[in-house]
Amino acid sequence: MNSKLIKTVIEDTLTRHKSTGEPVNNIVKEFTAKFRLGSRDRNLVNETIFNIFREKPWPNWFLELMKSQYNSEFHDLELSFRKRARPVLAVDLRFSSLMSTIEELKHQEIECAFSKFSKNALILSNHKVDLSKLEHCWWMNDGSQYVALQIKSDATQFVLDLCAGKGGKTRIIMETGAKITAIDINKNRLTLSKGVKCINADGRFFKSKQLFDWILVDAPCSGTGTIRHAPDLFGRLKLADIQKFAKLQTDLILNAAKLLKPSGILVYATCSVLKQENHEYIEGLKLISNKQLLPNRDDTDGFYIANFCKETN
Ligand SMILES: C[S@@+](CC[C@H](N)C(=O)[O-])C[C@H]1O[C@@H](n2cnc3c(N)ncnc32)[C@H](O)[C@@H]1O
């Protein structure tokens, strides 16, 4: 470990983040590559900087929104957001099992616990895992896995994943054997495996003759539910963004509703804790159920999940 180099990377990252607001992870990746530092040093730099951000006060606009929404729970919620999230793996149960993964993790002296939110999840006793030695696993918060598990499709059904991104949730939905179409506006993020029809498109305008039994709208959002993983969030997130997200989310849901079979279910989700983004009322849709996961209550990231069906009259 070269402590002088590490100090330089930390200082340079903080300076650049202050002027650009770029995610710390990205800057650290670039600088550690430039100075040829390994992954262990990169993690050390990241965590050192994140610990600095975990101490920083939140912007006033966010404090006001949170206090007015969470009232007496606000204090506990803030404390939990200032801690490091526990490490959670998702296991692809088509190719592996929780028990075999637990056995593999034992060799790395890591203990595991189950999650009440996901049958695919293992909560690890520490972050120092060599993922390359584990097959069919990836990092994914159990709150995020819970979202994917709301799609209770079967092999005869059609599923649309309207904001599929890199496909963490799609991968879990694939376990149901359903016929999946995955859309994302960002071509580079659509890196899904075979068996899924991938389309690079804007979900607000996507049209299809095929209607869907299940639609997941895992919407772009403020990410305020994931502050534990991204305590540098407020370098780039501003109050005006919340309204922009709310509009984009509504447009995505309204288009999804047009693609839903009359008997279909639309699952809307965000990793936001703000009610401005966590919609309950959408024209033409009826709310069946909704839930807000929170780190202080559930020890997951902050996720909002709402199940809608078409309004019948
Ligand atoms: C919360 S992320 C999705 C994460 C993904 N479902 C997963 O589990 O890995 C939101 C995604 O929405 C995509 N997105 C943003 N605007 C969009 C639009 N208008 N149409 C479709 N996708 C969009 C982003 O590129 C991003 O990948």
The ligand as an SDF file (V2000), in Angstrom:
LIG
                    3D

 27 29  0  0  0  0  0  0  0  0999 V2000
  -33.3020    2.5520  -11.8200 C   0  0  0  0  0  0  0  0  0  0  0  0
  -32.4470    2.2970  -13.3040 S   0  0  0  0  0  0  0  0  0  0  0  0
  -32.9120    0.6670  -13.7580 C   0  0  0  0  0  0  0  0  0  0  0  0
  -32.1330   -0.4230  -13.0730 C   0  0  0  0  0  0  0  0  0  0  0  0
  -32.4320   -1.8050  -13.6230 C   0  0  0  0  0  0  0  0  0  0  0  0
  -33.8490   -2.0890  -13.7050 N   0  0  0  0  0  0  0  0  0  0  0  0
  -31.7580   -2.8910  -12.7900 C   0  0  0  0  0  0  0  0  0  0  0  0
  -32.4230   -3.5560  -11.9950 O   0  0  0  0  0  0  0  0  0  0  0  0
  -30.5430   -3.0710  -12.9640 O   0  0  0  0  0  0  0  0  0  0  0  0
  -33.3720    3.2720  -14.4160 C   0  0  0  0  0  0  0  0  0  0  0  0
  -33.0420    3.0330  -15.8970 C   0  0  0  0  0  0  0  0  0  0  0  0
  -33.9590    3.8100  -16.6600 O   0  0  0  0  0  0  0  0  0  0  0  0
  -33.3010    4.1430  -17.8650 C   0  0  0  0  0  0  0  0  0  0  0  0
  -34.0860    5.2300  -18.4790 N   0  0  0  0  0  0  0  0  0  0  0  0
  -34.0600    6.5530  -18.2200 C   0  0  0  0  0  0  0  0  0  0  0  0
  -34.9560    7.1940  -18.9880 N   0  0  0  0  0  0  0  0  0  0  0  0
  -35.5790    6.2590  -19.7350 C   0  0  0  0  0  0  0  0  0  0  0  0
  -36.5780    6.2950  -20.7400 C   0  0  0  0  0  0  0  0  0  0  0  0
  -37.1500    7.4410  -21.0890 N   0  0  0  0  0  0  0  0  0  0  0  0
  -36.9480    5.1320  -21.3190 N   0  0  0  0  0  0  0  0  0  0  0  0
  -36.3770    3.9600  -20.9670 C   0  0  0  0  0  0  0  0  0  0  0  0
  -35.4040    3.8660  -20.0420 N   0  0  0  0  0  0  0  0  0  0  0  0
  -35.0170    5.0040  -19.4300 C   0  0  0  0  0  0  0  0  0  0  0  0
  -31.8930    4.4790  -17.4450 C   0  0  0  0  0  0  0  0  0  0  0  0
  -30.9940    4.3620  -18.5230 O   0  0  0  0  0  0  0  0  0  0  0  0
  -31.6480    3.4310  -16.3450 C   0  0  0  0  0  0  0  0  0  0  0  0
  -30.9890    2.3080  -16.8620 O   0  0  0  0  0  0  0  0  0  0  0  0
  1  2  1  0
  2  3  1  0
  2 10  1  0
  3  4  1  0
  4  5  1  0
  5  6  1  0
  5  7  1  0
  7  8  2  0
  7  9  1  0
 10 11  1  0
 11 12  1  0
 11 26  1  0
 12 13  1  0
 13 14  1  0
 13 24  1  0
 14 15  1  0
 14 23  1  0
 15 16  2  0
 16 17  1  0
 17 18  1  0
 17 23  2  0
 18 19  1  0
 18 20  2  0
 20 21  1  0
 21 22  2  0
 22 23  1  0
 24 25  1  0
 24 26  1  0
 26 27  1  0
M  CHG  2   2   1   9  -1
M  END
$$$$
